Amino acid sequence: MTTRRPGRMAWRKSSRSGGPTKDCVEVAVGEASVGVRDSKNVTGPVLDFPRRNWNAFLAAAKADRLR
């Protein structure tokens, strides 16, 4: 994982985000990496994960192995 400044990426926020504080992260999927940023600070830093690590994270989340 590295951090970088946001560039021209197509960012998506979960359709389930919202609520009174609207706290959420946004994700942008690139060819080789996935960027994650704070939706309240869109000009702030971006966490950049290799695609394979992001896919492993999603698989673990879907299998409920993140406790």
Predicted model as a PDB file, atoms N, CA, C, CB and O in Angstrom, pLDDT in the B-factor column:
MODEL        1                                                                  
ATOM      1  N   MET A   1       0.846  -1.165   0.000  1.00 60.00           N  
ATOM      2  CA  MET A   1       0.000   0.000   0.000  1.00 60.00           C  
ATOM      3  C   MET A   1       0.897   1.236   0.000  1.00 60.00           C  
ATOM      4  CB  MET A   1      -0.965  -0.006   1.218  1.00 60.00           C  
ATOM      5  O   MET A   1       1.910   1.294   0.697  1.00 60.00           O  
ATOM      6  N   THR A   2       0.498   2.208  -0.792  1.00 56.00           N  
ATOM      7  CA  THR A   2       1.189   3.487  -0.805  1.00 56.00           C  
ATOM      8  C   THR A   2       0.153   4.590  -0.705  1.00 56.00           C  
ATOM      9  CB  THR A   2       2.059   3.650  -2.084  1.00 56.00           C  
ATOM     10  O   THR A   2      -1.044   4.331  -0.823  1.00 56.00           O  
ATOM     11  N   THR A   3       0.599   5.808  -0.489  1.00 56.00           N  
ATOM     12  CA  THR A   3      -0.328   6.940  -0.516  1.00 56.00           C  
ATOM     13  C   THR A   3       0.061   7.830  -1.676  1.00 56.00           C  
ATOM     14  CB  THR A   3      -0.313   7.735   0.833  1.00 56.00           C  
ATOM     15  O   THR A   3       1.237   7.940  -2.023  1.00 56.00           O  
ATOM     16  N   ARG A   4      -0.932   8.462  -2.270  1.00 57.00           N  
ATOM     17  CA  ARG A   4      -0.672   9.379  -3.374  1.00 57.00           C  
ATOM     18  C   ARG A   4      -1.757  10.428  -3.410  1.00 57.00           C  
ATOM     19  CB  ARG A   4      -0.594   8.628  -4.720  1.00 57.00           C  
ATOM     20  O   ARG A   4      -2.774  10.313  -2.727  1.00 57.00           O  
ATOM     21  N   ARG A   5      -1.538  11.434  -4.196  1.00 52.00           N  
ATOM     22  CA  ARG A   5      -2.533  12.480  -4.374  1.00 52.00           C  
ATOM     23  C   ARG A   5      -3.528  12.014  -5.420  1.00 52.00           C  
ATOM     24  CB  ARG A   5      -1.873  13.828  -4.786  1.00 52.00           C  
ATOM     25  O   ARG A   5      -3.144  11.328  -6.367  1.00 52.00           O  
ATOM     26  N   PRO A   6      -4.811  12.374  -5.271  1.00 52.00           N  
ATOM     27  CA  PRO A   6      -5.810  11.925  -6.250  1.00 52.00           C  
ATOM     28  C   PRO A   6      -5.557  12.524  -7.625  1.00 52.00           C  
ATOM     29  CB  PRO A   6      -7.215  12.291  -5.781  1.00 52.00           C  
ATOM     30  O   PRO A   6      -5.216  13.700  -7.749  1.00 52.00           O  
ATOM     31  N   GLY A   7      -5.723  11.726  -8.627  1.00 57.00           N  
ATOM     32  CA  GLY A   7      -5.611  12.180  -9.999  1.00 57.00           C  
ATOM     33  C   GLY A   7      -6.960  12.059 -10.686  1.00 57.00           C  
ATOM     34  O   GLY A   7      -8.007  12.176 -10.049  1.00 57.00           O  
ATOM     35  N   ARG A   8      -6.927  11.831 -11.964  1.00 67.00           N  
ATOM     36  CA  ARG A   8      -8.168  11.696 -12.721  1.00 67.00           C  
ATOM     37  C   ARG A   8      -8.600  10.232 -12.690  1.00 67.00           C  
ATOM     38  CB  ARG A   8      -7.990  12.199 -14.195  1.00 67.00           C  
ATOM     39  O   ARG A   8      -8.230   9.443 -13.560  1.00 67.00           O  
ATOM     40  N   MET A   9      -9.374   9.889 -11.691  1.00 71.00           N  
ATOM     41  CA  MET A   9      -9.899   8.535 -11.563  1.00 71.00           C  
ATOM     42  C   MET A   9     -11.403   8.638 -11.386  1.00 71.00           C  
ATOM     43  CB  MET A   9      -9.237   7.770 -10.369  1.00 71.00           C  
ATOM     44  O   MET A   9     -11.904   9.647 -10.889  1.00 71.00           O  
ATOM     45  N   ALA A  10     -12.120   7.613 -11.784  1.00 87.00           N  
ATOM     46  CA  ALA A  10     -13.572   7.572 -11.600  1.00 87.00           C  
ATOM     47  C   ALA A  10     -13.855   7.019 -10.205  1.00 87.00           C  
ATOM     48  CB  ALA A  10     -14.269   6.698 -12.711  1.00 87.00           C  
ATOM     49  O   ALA A  10     -13.711   5.820  -9.965  1.00 87.00           O  
ATOM     50  N   TRP A  11     -14.255   7.888  -9.300  1.00 90.00           N  
ATOM     51  CA  TRP A  11     -14.494   7.515  -7.911  1.00 90.00           C  
ATOM     52  C   TRP A  11     -15.933   7.096  -7.725  1.00 90.00           C  
ATOM     53  CB  TRP A  11     -14.151   8.670  -6.968  1.00 90.00           C  
ATOM     54  O   TRP A  11     -16.843   7.668  -8.325  1.00 90.00           O  
ATOM     55  N   ARG A  12     -16.137   6.074  -6.874  1.00 90.00           N  
ATOM     56  CA  ARG A  12     -17.476   5.570  -6.558  1.00 90.00           C  
ATOM     57  C   ARG A  12     -17.647   5.488  -5.056  1.00 90.00           C  
ATOM     58  CB  ARG A  12     -17.717   4.188  -7.203  1.00 90.00           C  
ATOM     59  O   ARG A  12     -16.739   5.086  -4.329  1.00 90.00           O  
ATOM     60  N   LYS A  13     -18.823   5.876  -4.607  1.00 85.00           N  
ATOM     61  CA  LYS A  13     -19.170   5.761  -3.195  1.00 85.00           C  
ATOM     62  C   LYS A  13     -20.295   4.742  -3.089  1.00 85.00           C  
ATOM     63  CB  LYS A  13     -19.589   7.151  -2.579  1.00 85.00           C  
ATOM     64  O   LYS A  13     -21.149   4.666  -3.973  1.00 85.00           O  
ATOM     65  N   SER A  14     -20.302   3.975  -2.038  1.00 76.00           N  
ATOM     66  CA  SER A  14     -21.318   2.959  -1.840  1.00 76.00           C  
ATOM     67  C   SER A  14     -22.714   3.565  -1.854  1.00 76.00           C  
ATOM     68  CB  SER A  14     -21.079   2.225  -0.535  1.00 76.00           C  
ATOM     69  O   SER A  14     -22.939   4.644  -1.306  1.00 76.00           O  
ATOM     70  N   SER A  15     -23.642   2.867  -2.480  1.00 74.00           N  
ATOM     71  CA  SER A  15     -25.036   3.312  -2.468  1.00 74.00           C  
ATOM     72  C   SER A  15     -25.627   3.184  -1.069  1.00 74.00           C  
ATOM     73  CB  SER A  15     -25.872   2.502  -3.476  1.00 74.00           C  
ATOM     74  O   SER A  15     -26.687   3.745  -0.793  1.00 74.00           O  
ATOM     75  N   ARG A  16     -24.960   2.457  -0.190  1.00 71.00           N  
ATOM     76  CA  ARG A  16     -25.429   2.296   1.190  1.00 71.00           C  
ATOM     77  C   ARG A  16     -24.881   3.374   2.123  1.00 71.00           C  
ATOM     78  CB  ARG A  16     -25.039   0.927   1.713  1.00 71.00           C  
ATOM     79  O   ARG A  16     -25.241   3.415   3.299  1.00 71.00           O  
ATOM     80  N   SER A  17     -24.019   4.239   1.609  1.00 71.00           N  
ATOM     81  CA  SER A  17     -23.484   5.296   2.461  1.00 71.00           C  
ATOM     82  C   SER A  17     -24.552   6.353   2.689  1.00 71.00           C  
ATOM     83  CB  SER A  17     -22.220   5.926   1.834  1.00 71.00           C  
ATOM     84  O   SER A  17     -25.536   6.425   1.953  1.00 71.00           O  
ATOM     85  N   GLY A  18     -24.357   7.140   3.677  1.00 67.00           N  
ATOM     86  CA  GLY A  18     -25.348   8.164   4.003  1.00 67.00           C  
ATOM     87  C   GLY A  18     -25.479   8.280   5.498  1.00 67.00           C  
ATOM     88  O   GLY A  18     -24.482   8.260   6.219  1.00 67.00           O  
ATOM     89  N   GLY A  19     -26.677   8.397   5.959  1.00 61.00           N  
ATOM     90  CA  GLY A  19     -26.899   8.552   7.383  1.00 61.00           C  
ATOM     91  C   GLY A  19     -26.636   9.975   7.811  1.00 61.00           C  
ATOM     92  O   GLY A  19     -26.343  10.837   6.982  1.00 61.00           O  
ATOM     93  N   PRO A  20     -26.738  10.224   9.097  1.00 60.00           N  
ATOM     94  CA  PRO A  20     -26.617  11.598   9.578  1.00 60.00           C  
ATOM     95  C   PRO A  20     -25.233  12.213   9.368  1.00 60.00           C  
ATOM     96  CB  PRO A  20     -26.955  11.643  11.030  1.00 60.00           C  
ATOM     97  O   PRO A  20     -25.131  13.420   9.145  1.00 60.00           O  
ATOM     98  N   THR A  21     -24.160  11.407   9.435  1.00 65.00           N  
ATOM     99  CA  THR A  21     -22.817  11.978   9.288  1.00 65.00           C  
ATOM    100  C   THR A  21     -22.273  11.827   7.872  1.00 65.00           C  
ATOM    101  CB  THR A  21     -21.864  11.322  10.269  1.00 65.00           C  
ATOM    102  O   THR A  21     -21.305  12.497   7.512  1.00 65.00           O  
ATOM    103  N   LYS A  22     -22.864  10.978   7.081  1.00 69.00           N  
ATOM    104  CA  LYS A  22     -22.423  10.705   5.710  1.00 69.00           C  
ATOM    105  C   LYS A  22     -20.949  10.321   5.636  1.00 69.00           C  
ATOM    106  CB  LYS A  22     -22.674  11.916   4.836  1.00 69.00           C  
ATOM    107  O   LYS A  22     -20.261  10.655   4.671  1.00 69.00           O  
ATOM    108  N   ASP A  23     -20.470   9.617   6.661  1.00 73.00           N  
ATOM    109  CA  ASP A  23     -19.086   9.144   6.668  1.00 73.00           C  
ATOM    110  C   ASP A  23     -18.956   7.968   5.713  1.00 73.00           C  
ATOM    111  CB  ASP A  23     -18.639   8.741   8.100  1.00 73.00           C  
ATOM    112  O   ASP A  23     -19.709   6.999   5.798  1.00 73.00           O  
ATOM    113  N   CYS A  24     -18.021   8.061   4.831  1.00 85.00           N  
ATOM    114  CA  CYS A  24     -17.841   6.977   3.887  1.00 85.00           C  
ATOM    115  C   CYS A  24     -16.491   7.108   3.200  1.00 85.00           C  
ATOM    116  CB  CYS A  24     -18.975   6.961   2.855  1.00 85.00           C  
ATOM    117  O   CYS A  24     -15.853   8.159   3.251  1.00 85.00           O  
ATOM    118  N   VAL A  25     -16.076   6.051   2.572  1.00 87.00           N  
ATOM    119  CA  VAL A  25     -14.892   6.094   1.725  1.00 87.00           C  
ATOM    120  C   VAL A  25     -15.343   5.957   0.276  1.00 87.00           C  
ATOM    121  CB  VAL A  25     -13.871   4.971   2.109  1.00 87.00           C  
ATOM    122  O   VAL A  25     -16.435   5.467  -0.013  1.00 87.00           O  
ATOM    123  N   GLU A  26     -14.485   6.398  -0.613  1.00 90.00           N  
ATOM    124  CA  GLU A  26     -14.729   6.246  -2.038  1.00 90.00           C  
ATOM    125  C   GLU A  26     -13.624   5.372  -2.605  1.00 90.00           C  
ATOM    126  CB  GLU A  26     -14.789   7.630  -2.763  1.00 90.00           C  
ATOM    127  O   GLU A  26     -12.504   5.356  -2.094  1.00 90.00           O  
ATOM    128  N   VAL A  27     -13.949   4.646  -3.667  1.00 93.00           N  
ATOM    129  CA  VAL A  27     -13.021   3.709  -4.282  1.00 93.00           C  
ATOM    130  C   VAL A  27     -12.937   3.998  -5.776  1.00 93.00           C  
ATOM    131  CB  VAL A  27     -13.459   2.244  -4.026  1.00 93.00           C  
ATOM    132  O   VAL A  27     -13.947   4.272  -6.423  1.00 93.00           O  
ATOM    133  N   ALA A  28     -11.735   3.933  -6.311  1.00 94.00           N  
ATOM    134  CA  ALA A  28     -11.518   4.054  -7.751  1.00 94.00           C  
ATOM    135  C   ALA A  28     -10.662   2.869  -8.183  1.00 94.00           C  
ATOM    136  CB  ALA A  28     -10.832   5.426  -8.126  1.00 94.00           C  
ATOM    137  O   ALA A  28      -9.571   2.660  -7.653  1.00 94.00           O  
ATOM    138  N   VAL A  29     -11.153   2.101  -9.137  1.00 91.00           N  
ATOM    139  CA  VAL A  29     -10.451   0.906  -9.597  1.00 91.00           C  
ATOM    140  C   VAL A  29      -9.697   1.233 -10.877  1.00 91.00           C  
ATOM    141  CB  VAL A  29     -11.440  -0.271  -9.825  1.00 91.00           C  
ATOM    142  O   VAL A  29     -10.278   1.651 -11.878  1.00 91.00           O  
ATOM    143  N   GLY A  30      -8.396   1.030 -10.815  1.00 88.00           N  
ATOM    144  CA  GLY A  30      -7.543   1.228 -11.985  1.00 88.00           C  
ATOM    145  C   GLY A  30      -7.120  -0.109 -12.549  1.00 88.00           C  
ATOM    146  O   GLY A  30      -7.517  -1.162 -12.050  1.00 88.00           O  
ATOM    147  N   GLU A  31      -6.308  -0.059 -13.598  1.00 87.00           N  
ATOM    148  CA  GLU A  31      -5.863  -1.287 -14.250  1.00 87.00           C  
ATOM    149  C   GLU A  31      -5.006  -2.145 -13.324  1.00 87.00           C  
ATOM    150  CB  GLU A  31      -5.085  -0.956 -15.512  1.00 87.00           C  
ATOM    151  O   GLU A  31      -5.160  -3.366 -13.291  1.00 87.00           O  
ATOM    152  N   ALA A  32      -4.109  -1.518 -12.575  1.00 89.00           N  
ATOM    153  CA  ALA A  32      -3.185  -2.270 -11.725  1.00 89.00           C  
ATOM    154  C   ALA A  32      -3.404  -2.035 -10.241  1.00 89.00           C  
ATOM    155  CB  ALA A  32      -1.775  -1.917 -12.075  1.00 89.00           C  
ATOM    156  O   ALA A  32      -2.850  -2.761  -9.416  1.00 89.00           O  
ATOM    157  N   SER A  33      -4.201  -1.034  -9.885  1.00 92.00           N  
ATOM    158  CA  SER A  33      -4.360  -0.716  -8.468  1.00 92.00           C  
ATOM    159  C   SER A  33      -5.757  -0.186  -8.176  1.00 92.00           C  
ATOM    160  CB  SER A  33      -3.311   0.304  -8.030  1.00 92.00           C  
ATOM    161  O   SER A  33      -6.534   0.129  -9.078  1.00 92.00           O  
ATOM    162  N   VAL A  34      -6.045  -0.100  -6.876  1.00 94.00           N  
ATOM    163  CA  VAL A  34      -7.323   0.422  -6.394  1.00 94.00           C  
ATOM    164  C   VAL A  34      -7.021   1.549  -5.417  1.00 94.00           C  
ATOM    165  CB  VAL A  34      -8.193  -0.704  -5.716  1.00 94.00           C  
ATOM    166  O   VAL A  34      -6.260   1.370  -4.467  1.00 94.00           O  
ATOM    167  N   GLY A  35      -7.618   2.705  -5.654  1.00 93.00           N  
ATOM    168  CA  GLY A  35      -7.445   3.845  -4.771  1.00 93.00           C  
ATOM    169  C   GLY A  35      -8.610   3.950  -3.805  1.00 93.00           C  
ATOM    170  O   GLY A  35      -9.756   3.685  -4.169  1.00 93.00           O  
ATOM    171  N   VAL A  36      -8.314   4.337  -2.575  1.00 92.00           N  
ATOM    172  CA  VAL A  36      -9.331   4.520  -1.541  1.00 92.00           C  
ATOM    173  C   VAL A  36      -9.092   5.877  -0.900  1.00 92.00           C  
ATOM    174  CB  VAL A  36      -9.289   3.365  -0.469  1.00 92.00           C  
ATOM    175  O   VAL A  36      -7.960   6.208  -0.547  1.00 92.00           O  
ATOM    176  N   ARG A  37     -10.167   6.676  -0.746  1.00 90.00           N  
ATOM    177  CA  ARG A  37     -10.023   7.997  -0.133  1.00 90.00           C  
ATOM    178  C   ARG A  37     -11.223   8.311   0.745  1.00 90.00           C  
ATOM    179  CB  ARG A  37      -9.857   9.081  -1.209  1.00 90.00           C  
ATOM    180  O   ARG A  37     -12.268   7.667   0.644  1.00 90.00           O  
ATOM    181  N   ASP A  38     -11.064   9.291   1.596  1.00 88.00           N  
ATOM    182  CA  ASP A  38     -12.119   9.784   2.477  1.00 88.00           C  
ATOM    183  C   ASP A  38     -13.078  10.635   1.652  1.00 88.00           C  
ATOM    184  CB  ASP A  38     -11.527  10.604   3.671  1.00 88.00           C  
ATOM    185  O   ASP A  38     -12.649  11.579   0.988  1.00 88.00           O  
ATOM    186  N   SER A  39     -14.355  10.320   1.684  1.00 86.00           N  
ATOM    187  CA  SER A  39     -15.324  11.061   0.872  1.00 86.00           C  
ATOM    188  C   SER A  39     -15.503  12.500   1.342  1.00 86.00           C  
ATOM    189  CB  SER A  39     -16.661  10.355   0.893  1.00 86.00           C  
ATOM    190  O   SER A  39     -15.996  13.339   0.588  1.00 86.00           O  
ATOM    191  N   LYS A  40     -15.107  12.794   2.585  1.00 85.00           N  
ATOM    192  CA  LYS A  40     -15.225  14.166   3.088  1.00 85.00           C  
ATOM    193  C   LYS A  40     -13.993  15.003   2.750  1.00 85.00           C  
ATOM    194  CB  LYS A  40     -15.442  14.154   4.598  1.00 85.00           C  
ATOM    195  O   LYS A  40     -13.999  16.217   2.955  1.00 85.00           O  
ATOM    196  N   ASN A  41     -12.945  14.376   2.240  1.00 87.00           N  
ATOM    197  CA  ASN A  41     -11.709  15.076   1.914  1.00 87.00           C  
ATOM    198  C   ASN A  41     -11.207  14.589   0.559  1.00 87.00           C  
ATOM    199  CB  ASN A  41     -10.634  14.856   3.017  1.00 87.00           C  
ATOM    200  O   ASN A  41     -10.173  13.926   0.476  1.00 87.00           O  
ATOM    201  N   VAL A  42     -11.936  14.916  -0.494  1.00 84.00           N  
ATOM    202  CA  VAL A  42     -11.641  14.363  -1.815  1.00 84.00           C  
ATOM    203  C   VAL A  42     -10.331  14.869  -2.405  1.00 84.00           C  
ATOM    204  CB  VAL A  42     -12.762  14.683  -2.756  1.00 84.00           C  
ATOM    205  O   VAL A  42      -9.826  14.273  -3.357  1.00 84.00           O  
ATOM    206  N   THR A  43      -9.765  15.943  -1.874  1.00 88.00           N  
ATOM    207  CA  THR A  43      -8.471  16.414  -2.361  1.00 88.00           C  
ATOM    208  C   THR A  43      -7.323  15.930  -1.483  1.00 88.00           C  
ATOM    209  CB  THR A  43      -8.459  17.932  -2.433  1.00 88.00           C  
ATOM    210  O   THR A  43      -6.164  16.268  -1.723  1.00 88.00           O  
ATOM    211  N   GLY A  44      -7.648  15.146  -0.475  1.00 90.00           N  
ATOM    212  CA  GLY A  44      -6.624  14.615   0.426  1.00 90.00           C  
ATOM    213  C   GLY A  44      -5.921  13.416  -0.160  1.00 90.00           C  
ATOM    214  O   GLY A  44      -6.112  13.085  -1.330  1.00 90.00           O  
ATOM    215  N   PRO A  45      -5.105  12.762   0.651  1.00 91.00           N  
ATOM    216  CA  PRO A  45      -4.324  11.623   0.164  1.00 91.00           C  
ATOM    217  C   PRO A  45      -5.200  10.426  -0.184  1.00 91.00           C  
ATOM    218  CB  PRO A  45      -3.298  11.217   1.201  1.00 91.00           C  
ATOM    219  O   PRO A  45      -6.334  10.296   0.278  1.00 91.00           O  
ATOM    220  N   VAL A  46      -4.639   9.571  -1.003  1.00 91.00           N  
ATOM    221  CA  VAL A  46      -5.312   8.357  -1.467  1.00 91.00           C  
ATOM    222  C   VAL A  46      -4.471   7.162  -1.051  1.00 91.00           C  
ATOM    223  CB  VAL A  46      -5.534   8.378  -3.018  1.00 91.00           C  
ATOM    224  O   VAL A  46      -3.255   7.161  -1.247  1.00 91.00           O  
ATOM    225  N   LEU A  47      -5.100   6.152  -0.484  1.00 93.00           N  
ATOM    226  CA  LEU A  47      -4.414   4.885  -0.233  1.00 93.00           C  
ATOM    227  C   LEU A  47      -4.481   4.079  -1.521  1.00 93.00           C  
ATOM    228  CB  LEU A  47      -5.056   4.095   0.978  1.00 93.00           C  
ATOM    229  O   LEU A  47      -5.558   3.927  -2.099  1.00 93.00           O  
ATOM    230  N   ASP A  48      -3.356   3.566  -1.973  1.00 93.00           N  
ATOM    231  CA  ASP A  48      -3.275   2.869  -3.243  1.00 93.00           C  
ATOM    232  C   ASP A  48      -2.887   1.421  -2.984  1.00 93.00           C  
ATOM    233  CB  ASP A  48      -2.262   3.555  -4.192  1.00 93.00           C  
ATOM    234  O   ASP A  48      -1.803   1.152  -2.468  1.00 93.00           O  
ATOM    235  N   PHE A  49      -3.762   0.488  -3.337  1.00 95.00           N  
ATOM    236  CA  PHE A  49      -3.542  -0.935  -3.097  1.00 95.00           C  
ATOM    237  C   PHE A  49      -3.370  -1.673  -4.421  1.00 95.00           C  
ATOM    238  CB  PHE A  49      -4.711  -1.539  -2.291  1.00 95.00           C  
ATOM    239  O   PHE A  49      -4.094  -1.392  -5.377  1.00 95.00           O  
ATOM    240  N   PRO A  50      -2.426  -2.613  -4.498  1.00 95.00           N  
ATOM    241  CA  PRO A  50      -2.348  -3.456  -5.688  1.00 95.00           C  
ATOM    242  C   PRO A  50      -3.663  -4.224  -5.855  1.00 95.00           C  
ATOM    243  CB  PRO A  50      -1.142  -4.439  -5.592  1.00 95.00           C  
ATOM    244  O   PRO A  50      -4.292  -4.602  -4.867  1.00 95.00           O  
ATOM    245  N   ARG A  51      -4.072  -4.450  -7.093  1.00 93.00           N  
ATOM    246  CA  ARG A  51      -5.348  -5.130  -7.354  1.00 93.00           C  
ATOM    247  C   ARG A  51      -5.453  -6.478  -6.637  1.00 93.00           C  
ATOM    248  CB  ARG A  51      -5.526  -5.337  -8.852  1.00 93.00           C  
ATOM    249  O   ARG A  51      -6.507  -6.801  -6.088  1.00 93.00           O  
ATOM    250  N   ARG A  52      -4.390  -7.256  -6.633  1.00 95.00           N  
ATOM    251  CA  ARG A  52      -4.476  -8.583  -5.999  1.00 95.00           C  
ATOM    252  C   ARG A  52      -4.734  -8.463  -4.500  1.00 95.00           C  
ATOM    253  CB  ARG A  52      -3.183  -9.381  -6.244  1.00 95.00           C  
ATOM    254  O   ARG A  52      -5.466  -9.281  -3.943  1.00 95.00           O  
ATOM    255  N   ASN A  53      -4.147  -7.459  -3.828  1.00 96.00           N  
ATOM    256  CA  ASN A  53      -4.389  -7.268  -2.400  1.00 96.00           C  
ATOM    257  C   ASN A  53      -5.828  -6.817  -2.161  1.00 96.00           C  
ATOM    258  CB  ASN A  53      -3.400  -6.241  -1.814  1.00 96.00           C  
ATOM    259  O   ASN A  53      -6.472  -7.267  -1.213  1.00 96.00           O  
ATOM    260  N   TRP A  54      -6.330  -5.931  -3.016  1.00 95.00           N  
ATOM    261  CA  TRP A  54      -7.712  -5.467  -2.886  1.00 95.00           C  
ATOM    262  C   TRP A  54      -8.673  -6.638  -3.087  1.00 95.00           C  
ATOM    263  CB  TRP A  54      -8.012  -4.335  -3.906  1.00 95.00           C  
ATOM    264  O   TRP A  54      -9.644  -6.772  -2.343  1.00 95.00           O  
ATOM    265  N   ASN A  55      -8.416  -7.485  -4.082  1.00 95.00           N  
ATOM    266  CA  ASN A  55      -9.278  -8.635  -4.334  1.00 95.00           C  
ATOM    267  C   ASN A  55      -9.262  -9.598  -3.149  1.00 95.00           C  
ATOM    268  CB  ASN A  55      -8.840  -9.361  -5.613  1.00 95.00           C  
ATOM    269  O   ASN A  55     -10.295 -10.171  -2.804  1.00 95.00           O  
ATOM    270  N   ALA A  56      -8.099  -9.779  -2.525  1.00 97.00           N  
ATOM    271  CA  ALA A  56      -8.011 -10.640  -1.338  1.00 97.00           C  
ATOM    272  C   ALA A  56      -8.808 -10.041  -0.184  1.00 97.00           C  
ATOM    273  CB  ALA A  56      -6.537 -10.844  -0.919  1.00 97.00           C  
ATOM    274  O   ALA A  56      -9.482 -10.768   0.546  1.00 97.00           O  
ATOM    275  N   PHE A  57      -8.736  -8.728  -0.014  1.00 95.00           N  
ATOM    276  CA  PHE A  57      -9.516  -8.047   1.018  1.00 95.00           C  
ATOM    277  C   PHE A  57     -11.012  -8.249   0.784  1.00 95.00           C  
ATOM    278  CB  PHE A  57      -9.179  -6.544   1.045  1.00 95.00           C  
ATOM    279  O   PHE A  57     -11.743  -8.588   1.715  1.00 95.00           O  
ATOM    280  N   LEU A  58     -11.472  -8.045  -0.451  1.00 93.00           N  
ATOM    281  CA  LEU A  58     -12.898  -8.227  -0.755  1.00 93.00           C  
ATOM    282  C   LEU A  58     -13.346  -9.664  -0.508  1.00 93.00           C  
ATOM    283  CB  LEU A  58     -13.184  -7.838  -2.208  1.00 93.00           C  
ATOM    284  O   LEU A  58     -14.430  -9.894   0.028  1.00 93.00           O  
ATOM    285  N   ALA A  59     -12.518 -10.627  -0.896  1.00 96.00           N  
ATOM    286  CA  ALA A  59     -12.865 -12.043  -0.670  1.00 96.00           C  
ATOM    287  C   ALA A  59     -12.987 -12.324   0.824  1.00 96.00           C  
ATOM    288  CB  ALA A  59     -11.800 -12.982  -1.305  1.00 96.00           C  
ATOM    289  O   ALA A  59     -13.909 -13.023   1.245  1.00 96.00           O  
ATOM    290  N   ALA A  60     -12.078 -11.794   1.625  1.00 97.00           N  
ATOM    291  CA  ALA A  60     -12.131 -12.003   3.073  1.00 97.00           C  
ATOM    292  C   ALA A  60     -13.362 -11.325   3.664  1.00 97.00           C  
ATOM    293  CB  ALA A  60     -10.852 -11.467   3.747  1.00 97.00           C  
ATOM    294  O   ALA A  60     -13.998 -11.886   4.556  1.00 97.00           O  
ATOM    295  N   ALA A  61     -13.709 -10.138   3.190  1.00 93.00           N  
ATOM    296  CA  ALA A  61     -14.900  -9.442   3.692  1.00 93.00           C  
ATOM    297  C   ALA A  61     -16.168 -10.216   3.350  1.00 93.00           C  
ATOM    298  CB  ALA A  61     -14.978  -8.020   3.109  1.00 93.00           C  
ATOM    299  O   ALA A  61     -17.053 -10.370   4.193  1.00 93.00           O  
ATOM    300  N   LYS A  62     -16.255 -10.699   2.126  1.00 95.00           N  
ATOM    301  CA  LYS A  62     -17.435 -11.469   1.698  1.00 95.00           C  
ATOM    302  C   LYS A  62     -17.563 -12.779   2.466  1.00 95.00           C  
ATOM    303  CB  LYS A  62     -17.364 -11.758   0.197  1.00 95.00           C  
ATOM    304  O   LYS A  62     -18.674 -13.257   2.698  1.00 95.00           O  
ATOM    305  N   ALA A  63     -16.434 -13.362   2.861  1.00 96.00           N  
ATOM    306  CA  ALA A  63     -16.444 -14.619   3.623  1.00 96.00           C  
ATOM    307  C   ALA A  63     -16.535 -14.382   5.123  1.00 96.00           C  
ATOM    308  CB  ALA A  63     -15.198 -15.429   3.313  1.00 96.00           C  
ATOM    309  O   ALA A  63     -16.471 -15.334   5.901  1.00 96.00           O  
ATOM    310  N   ASP A  64     -16.685 -13.126   5.540  1.00 95.00           N  
ATOM    311  CA  ASP A  64     -16.814 -12.755   6.945  1.00 95.00           C  
ATOM    312  C   ASP A  64     -15.601 -13.182   7.774  1.00 95.00           C  
ATOM    313  CB  ASP A  64     -18.072 -13.368   7.525  1.00 95.00           C  
ATOM    314  O   ASP A  64     -15.742 -13.677   8.893  1.00 95.00           O  
ATOM    315  N   ARG A  65     -14.398 -12.982   7.203  1.00 95.00           N  
ATOM    316  CA  ARG A  65     -13.160 -13.359   7.888  1.00 95.00           C  
ATOM    317  C   ARG A  65     -12.399 -12.162   8.424  1.00 95.00           C  
ATOM    318  CB  ARG A  65     -12.274 -14.137   6.956  1.00 95.00           C  
ATOM    319  O   ARG A  65     -11.203 -12.283   8.691  1.00 95.00           O  
ATOM    320  N   LEU A  66     -13.038 -11.009   8.596  1.00 91.00           N  
ATOM    321  CA  LEU A  66     -12.330  -9.799   9.025  1.00 91.00           C  
ATOM    322  C   LEU A  66     -12.591  -9.433  10.475  1.00 91.00           C  
ATOM    323  CB  LEU A  66     -12.718  -8.646   8.150  1.00 91.00           C  
ATOM    324  O   LEU A  66     -12.491  -8.262  10.840  1.00 91.00           O  
ATOM    325  N   ARG A  67     -12.911 -10.372  11.279  1.00 85.00           N  
ATOM    326  CA  ARG A  67     -13.183 -10.075  12.698  1.00 85.00           C  
ATOM    327  C   ARG A  67     -11.947 -10.092  13.513  1.00 85.00           C  
ATOM    328  CB  ARG A  67     -14.161 -11.047  13.275  1.00 85.00           C  
ATOM    329  O   ARG A  67     -12.002  -9.863  14.722  1.00 85.00           O  
TER     330      ARG A  67                                                      
ENDMDL                                                                          
END                                                                             
